[in-house]
């Protein structure tokens, strides 16, 4: 926003110089980027934040300067022109069909105007703010736009077909040719100004070519309105049009400033273009004349800003900003001026007090810490513990974007068997960022291949983030933990033999993760399509899949250009964190009683997984502390299709030593249980 200093002084009787004004405005939150000299004047270039639409005018900046320097504001003397004759056709010249998108619409008609060059003073003013002179009527609308922040538009009244202006939404497929020569196709939500035959202007954005004011124009209809900011913003962005008008309407103009702006424009047009004003001047629509109020207690200012703020100072500061203050005991009713649509809460009012007083004058006070920090959810605690464990075991955490290219997925869409679909972005940055990742593995594999192509073959990494899928029309976000191991087990050094990572390294990591999370899972043969058919396993608990692990399928490894065999695991962390069996780990003293150990060798079908028996034995009695597999045998004298599994069972109690009879009784129940449940025989 460019603000000529001489123009600003017409609204406030400033004695301070341009540099001092720039400094004070910057301290108040309006950053002045530069102060430039121009033909004996100074021009302030001010960076206005999106919430301060009221500062997109000379009047708006003058309000700020008035409050900061405690100088009365001169809104600008405007002589209200009176109609010299009445035109009965004007009474029904505006039909408002979209009052929600346009709460208020004003229209003034003038006859006998002469279109020509603007006077030198008007041209100079516009050039100072970077606007090119077009003709006297259009220049006046631009002048009022900069001076008061209210966009206006002038129509050639003779070109309005049917003699009526309709404020309505566009028809699908309807077209309009704008002032810049573009032919645009409208949609139903677009707000337009139309005549009897079609749209003649994009409301709040740009006028139409068919109703343009030209050299032969002698009769004009001058529009001044309040348009809904959201609707203007959507239409302008969809059509790729941003004008000085749309820029202000998107940020909300002053709904109660329409009359002043229209009166100023009419007076200037009659002055520079001649003619006469026809009556009546129309004011159509319910308008937005409600006054917003905010409840505030003066004690809130001290509590929020720190220090001690007396009620008198607060009242005077708000009054300088045109806020109305009604003191009702300890609670005040603050009336918000119509041009400040960004003020809706008590904290907004408190910010205004701080801003005008000066942030540098707010005392430094440590806030009282009265609230106890909330206890972190167990899922977050477990996640941090698992990440720390993986880092301690030599893995590095990788972080990738949440979206990727569909080409990178290559069949990797997670292990969950439920019917899911991919989630595509509606407005992606490009094809390479168009898909929300369905699995963590594609990016882990891609990054591993990148490292291996740069001679870094020892890769041990994990990622702990969300994946996305579309299930039943709803986007499902799932927290996943995935890891990858490739290359040698350890970083090689002089004299060391490089031993390659294998399946059991990945299995050991997964077991450590589950142990930290307090969950026990069974390992069963898997059928995941992107893993090696004979080197994979699926993790299950109570029939529910927790995750998968295994070697990447050779075809997929070739597609990703992996130089070394890679082993991966992917775990649904939501299912793990919601299913603790052991509870949170605590410190325990060493057992003071001896532990009894018994071995159990079983012959059973080859298809029965060892994990299923291990879980069964572990849950057989509360005294069983640990069950481990220490032998697997196939061959003579074991029949074909059978295998021998040997388990080590450790039993004990913390309060006393188990008797031999108790041990035999527990052992006997375990033997009978495996015979009945797994059709096993004791070897």
N, C-alpha and C positions, 0 to 999 in steps of 0.2 A: 504494500500500500504506500503510494507516494503522497506526501503531505507538504505542499508549499507553505512555508512559514508565514508569509504575508496573508495567505488565505486563512490559516489557522487563527491569526490575530484578529480577524473579523468576528470571530466567535468568542474569544477571550482576550481581555486587555492585558496582554503579557508585557512584563518589563524584563523578564529573564531572556537570555539569548537562546539561540537554537541548540547549542551544545548542552546547556543546562537542562533544557526541556528534554532532549534526547536521553540524558543521563537518568533523569527522574522517571521517564517512561519505561526505560529498561529495567530499573529497580522495581517497577510496578508490574512486571510481567509482559510488557510489550517491547520486544527486542528491536531496537533501532539499529539496523545494519550499517547505515551510512548517513552522513549529513553532507550534501553536495551543494556547491554554490552554482546558481543559475541566473544570469542576467541581473545581478544585484539582489537576488533573493536566495534563500536556503530551502532545499527540498529534503525532507526527512523520509528515508526509506524504512518502513516499519514492517516487521515480520509479525503478522497477526495470527494467533493460534485459531484452529477451527471452531472452538467454542465461543469465540468472541466476534460473532457476526455483527454486533453493534459497533465495532471499531472499524468497519470497512467504509468509513466516510470521514469527512472533515469534522462534521458535527460529533461523531462518536469519539474521535481523538480529542476534540475540544472538551467533551465531558470529562475525560480522564485528566486532562491538564487542569481543568477547573477544580477538580477534587484534590489533585496533588498540590497545587499552588494556592488553594483557598481563594480563588478568584471567581466572581459571579459569571455564569454562563449567559452569553447572548445567543439565543437560538437563531437570530437573523430576522430582521424586520421584513415581513412579506405583506405587500399590499394586496388585499383580496379583490380581484376584479369582479365586478357585478355584471351579469348578463345585460346586454343592451337591447336584446329582443328575445321573445319566447318562440320556441319551435315545438308545437304540439307533438310532432312525431318522435321527439326525443324521449318522451315519458315512457315509451315502451320499446326503446331502442336496444335494451340489454335484457337478455333472457339467461338467468343463471341456472343451469341444469346440473352443476356439479358443486354444490355448496360445501361439501366436505373437503374437496381439493382446493376450492377457492371460497373461503368464508366471506371475503369482502371484495367488491369490485366497484371502482369509481371511474366515471367517464365524463370528459368535458369536450364539447364541440365548439369549433371556431370557424368562422367564415371570413373570406376576404384576406387571407394571409398571403404574403409574397415570399416565395422560396428564393433564397439567394445566399451570398456569403455572409458569414458571421462577422460582427465587429471585432476589431483587433484585440480588445481586452479579453473577449471570450475565447478567441483562438489561442491566445497566450496561456490562459488558465488551463485549457485542455492539453496543450503541448507540454506544460510542466508536469502533468501526470501521465504522459505517454499516450494520449488519445489524439487521433488524426481528425481534423475538422472535415465535416461532410457538407452540411448546410445549416442555416440558422436554426431551423426547427429541431433537427436531430441533435445538433450541438447543445441546445438547451436541455434536452432529455439527458444527455451525457453529463452535463454540468450538474444537474440536480442529483443524478446518480452518485457522483463523487461528493457533492456537498452534503447530501442528507442520507445517502445509502439506500435510497428507494429507486429501483429501476422503473422506468416508464417506457411506453411505446406509442408512437404516433402513426395512425393509419390515414391513408388518403380516403376521406369520407365518401367521395364519389365512386370509389372502387368497391365499396362494401355492398355486395349484391343483396337485394331485398330490403336494404335499409335497417337491418337488425344485426346485432352482435350476439352470438350464442357462445356461452362458456360451457363447454361440454368435454367429455372424454372422446378420444378418437375411435373411429370405426376400423375394425381389422381390415387391412389391405388398403385403407385410405392413404392417399399420397399428398405431399405438400412440397412446394418448391420454395426454399428458404432464401433469405437475402444474399447469402454467399453463393447462390446458384445450384446448390445441391437439391436433388429430388429424393425425398425420404419417404419410406413406407412406415405408416403409423401402426400402433397396436392399441388394443382396447384401453389399457390403463393410462395412456398418454393424454395429458390435458392439453386441449387446443382452444384457440379463439377462432370461431367459425362464423361465416355468414350463411345465407340461405342455400348456397350451392356447395360449400365445402370449407375446409380449414384454411384460414388466412394467416395464422401465426401459431408457433409452438409456445404455449403459455410459459412465461418466465424465462424463456431461453432465446428465441430468435423470431423475428417477424417473417412474414411471407413475402415473396417477390410480387405477388399479384396485388397487394395492397400497399406497396412501398410509396413513401412520400418522394415525389420527384419535382422537377423544375416547373411543371404545369399544374402542380397541386395548388388549389386555392381554398380548400375546405379540409380540415383535419379533425380526427377524433382522437383524443389523447387519453390513453389508458393508464390507470394507476391501481394496482391490486395487491392483495396478500395471497400468495399461493403456498400450499402445503410443502414444506421443505423436502420431505421424503419422496413425494411424487416427482418433483422437479429433479432431484438427484438421480433417481432411477432412470428417468427418460433421458437425461443428459448423458449419463454413462452408457446407456444402451446404444444411443445414436452417435456417441463419440463427439459430442458438442459441449464445449465449455466456454461460456461467454461471461462478460462482466455481470450481466443480469443473473444468469444461472448461478454463478459463484456466490452471489449475495442471497438469492432466494434459498439455495441449499442450506445456508447457515442462518436463515430466518431473519426477515426484516421486521421492523417495528410495526405491529398491526395498527397502532394508534398514531402513526406518523404519516399516514396516507394523505390526509387533508392538507397538512402543511406542505408536503412535497408537491402535491398537485397545484395548490395555490401559487407556489413559487414558480412552477413551470409555466402556468398560464400567464402570470404577470410578465415573465421574461419573454415568452413568445410574442405577446402583444407588443412588447417594447422593441424587439429586434426584427419581427416579421410583420407587424401591423395586424389589421383585421379586427374582428369583434367577437365577443364571447356570446354564444347562444345559451339560452336557458331551457330547462333547468340542468344543473350539474348533477349527474346521477350518482347515487350511492346505494348499491344493491348488495343484498346478502345480510345474513345475521351478524356477521362480524365476530370479532373476538374481543369483546369489551370487558370480559371478566378480569378482575384484578387478583393476581396471585399473592397469597400471604404465606408467611413462614413464621412458626412459633420459635422464639429464642429466649433463653434465660441468660442474662449478662454473666452469670457465673460460668456458663459453658465456654465463654471466650477465654477466661483465665485457665480453665481446666484443659482446653485444647492447645492454647498457645504457650502456656506457662507464664509465670510472673503474675502481676496484679494489674487488672484492667478495670478502671472505674467506669461506671455506667454513663457518666457525662461524656467521656471521650468516645465511647462506642456510639452513643447517640449522635454526636456531632459528625463523626466520620461517616456514618450511614446517611445522614442528612445531606452531606456534600455529594454523595453518590446518587441522590434523588430517591433514596429509599424512604418510605413513610414509616415512622416509628410511633406506636401507641403503647405506652407503658401501662401494664395491668398487673401491678404488684411485682412479684418476682419473675413473671413471665411477660414477654413483650410480643406484640403482633407486628411483624415486619411486612409492609406492603412493598412488593417488588415492582420496580418501574417496568413499563411494557416493553422497553427495548432490551431487557435482560432476561431473555428466555432460558438462559443457562442456570439461573438461580432457582433451585427447587427445594433445598434442604437447609437446615441450620448451619451445617458445616460450610456450605457455600457462602453464607452471609459472613461467617467468621473469617473465611479466607479473604473476603473483600476488606474487612477491617485490617487484617495483617498486611495485605497488599498495599493499601493506601498509606497506612502508617509507616511502612517500610520494613522489609524482612530483616534488614540490618539492625533494626531497633528492638527486635524481639529478644528478650533475655534468654540466655542458655540455661535451661533447667532440665535436670535428669527426670524422666517420667517415673512416677511411682510404679513399682512392680508388685502389684497386689494379687495378680492371678497366677496360679501355679501352671507350669507348662503342661499341656495335655500329654497323657501317656500315649506313647507311640503304639499303633496297632501291631498285633502279633505278626501279621504278614510282613510288615515292613522290617520288624526286628529279624525275622527269619531270613528275609532277602539279604539284609546287610551281612548277617552271619555267614550265609552261603557264599556271597561274593568275596568276603574276606578269606574264607577257606580256600576258594579256588585260586585267589591271588597267591596265598601262601603255598599252594601246591604247584606254582610256576605258570599259571595261566594269566593271560592279559585280557582285560576287558576291551571289547570293540564296541563302538557306537556308530550306527549307520542311520541314514535318513529313514523315515517311516514309509516312504514311497519309493517305488522303483519302476523299471521298465517291464512290461509284460514279457519281453524277450528273455529277461533274466530268470524268470521263474522256472521254465523248462521242466514242467511236471512236478515241481516241488511246491506242494500246497498243504503242508502239514500232515500229521499222522491221524488226525481224528476222522473216524469213518463216517461221520454224519454228512448229509448232503449240504454242501456249502457252495457259495459262488464268490467270485472275486469282487472286490470293492474298487470301483474306478472313480477317480476325481472328476467332477463336472467341469472344472475350469483349471486343468493342470498347466504347469509351466512349460511342459513339453511331453512328448511320448515317453521319454526316459524317466519321467516323474509322474506317470499317470495312474499307477496302480498302488493301492495301499497293500503293504506286504502281507501275504497270507502265511508266511513262514520266515524264521530268522536265518534258515540255512542258505538260501541263494546268495545273500550278501556275504555271509561268512565264507562260502566257497569261492566267491569272486575275489574277495580280499586275500584269501590264502593263495589262490593262483597268482595274484599280483605279486605277493611276497616271493613265491617260488620262482617266478620269472626274473626276479632281481636277486637270485642266489641265496635267498633266505628260506631254507628248507625246514628248519625246526620251527614249527608253528603250533602253539598251544594257546587257544583263545576261547573266549565265551562272550555271549551277549545276553542281557537280561532286560527285555523290553516287550512291547505289546505287538500282537499280530491282529489282523482284521479279516473278517469274513462276513458274508451276507447270508443270513439264515431266516427263512420265512419273511423276507422283505425288511428285516431289521439288521442293522450293522452291529455285529458282535465283536467286542474288543476283548482279547484274551492275553493275559500276562504269560509270557513264555520264557524259558531258560534253555539256551542252546549252546553247544560247545563243539570244538573241532580240534583234533589232534592229528598231526601229520609230521613225517620226518623222523628223526632220531628221538629216543626217549629223553636224552639229556644233551645239552650243548657239548659238542665234542671238543677235546683239548689234546694236547700233545701226549701221545702214548695211550690214549683211550680208544677202545673199540666201539664204533658206532652201532648201537643196537636199535633197530627200528621199532617204532610204536606198533602195538598190536591191539586186538579186540579187548583183551583183558585190562589194558590200561584205561580204556574208555569205560569199561564196566566198573573198575575200581573207583573212578571218579564219580560215577553215578551213585554207587553205593555210599560213598562218603557224603555226597549231597543229601541223600535220603536220611542218612544217619544224623546229620546236623539238623535236618528238618523234623526229626523224630518220627519218621514214617518207614514202615517196612513194606517192601513190594516183592512180588514174585516175578521171576524172569521166565518168559515163555517164548517158544519159537515164533518169529514174526513173519509177516508177509508184506512189509512195506515196499512199494514198488521201486523207490529210489535207493534202496539199500541192497547190498550183496545178498542173494537168496539164501546162502549158507553161513553168512557171518552177520547175523542180526538177531536182536531180541526185542520183545515188547515188555514193558513194565506194567504190571497189573496189581490192583489192590481191590479185593472183594468184587472181582469181575469188571472193574472200571479201569480203563486204560489211562495210565499216568504219563507215558512217554515211550520213546523208542531209542534204541542205540544200535550202532553197527557200522560196517564199512560201506563207504559210498559205492554204489554200483559202478562197475568199470566203464559202462557206456556213458554214464553221467559224468564220471571223472574225466573222461576224454572230451566231453562237450565243454566242460569248464577249463580244460587245458591244465589239469593238475599234474605236476611232475612226480609227486609222491602219493602213495596210498593215504587216504584220509579216513579217519574214524570220527563219527559225529554222534551226538545225542541231542534230543529235543524233548523237553519236559513241560507239561502243562502246569505252571506254577500255582494257578488257582486251585487245581485239584489236590496238589501236594500240601499247600499251606492250610487248606480246610480239612485235612485228614490226619491230624497228629495222633500217633498211637502211644508214644513214649512220654509225651508232654515235654515241657521245657527242661533242659538238663540243669541239674544242680550239683554242687559239690557233695560228695559222699565220702565217709571215712572207709578205710580198708576193712574188709570183712575180718571179724575176729574168730570166725568158725571155719573149719576146713570145707573145701568144695569136693563133692563126689563126682567122678567122671566115669561114664559108661559109654561103650561103643556099641553101635547097632548097625549090622550089615544086612542089607535087604536085597532080595532078587525080585525084580518087578518088570513090567512091560517097558520096552525101550522108549515108548512115546510119552511116558509120565515124566514131567519136568522135576528136576531135583528141588527147585524152589517150592513147589507145592508140598512135598514131603517135609521140607525144612520148616515151612510155616505151620504145618500140622503138628509137628513135634514141639515146636516152640510154644504153641498155645495149649499143649497137653496138660500142663500143671503150673501153678504159680511159682513153684520152687525151681523150675527150669530157668536157668540164667542165660544159657547160650547153646546154640546148636550149630555145628559146623560140618561141612562135607570135607572128608579127607581122602576119599578114594572112589574111583569110578573104574569098573572093569567090564569088558566084553570079551567073550571067547570061552574056550573049554575050561571048565565043564559047564559054563552057563549056557542054557539053550539059546538057539538062534531066535532073535526078536526080543530077547531079554537083556537086562544089564544088572550089574551089581553096584549098589551105592552104599557107602559106609559113612555113618554119621558119628560125630563125637558129641555126647550130651553131657553138659555140666549142670549139676543140681546143688542147691544149697539154700540155707536160711540164715538170716542175719542174727537171729536171737539164740539159736542153738544148733548143734550138730545133728544132721539127719541120722536116724538109726538104719541099720541094714534092712530091717523089715520094711521101713518106709520106702527106701530106695527100691527094693525089689517090687513093692506094690506099684510104685509109679512106673517103673520100667515095664512091668507086666501089662499095665493099662495101655502104655504106648505101643507095645508089640501087638496087642489085640486090636487097637485102633487102626494101625496101618494095614493089618491083614484084612480087616473088614472094609476100610475105605479105599484102599489101593490094590486089593487083591495081591498083596506082597507076601513073600516067604522069607523067614529069617534064615540067613545063610550060616 
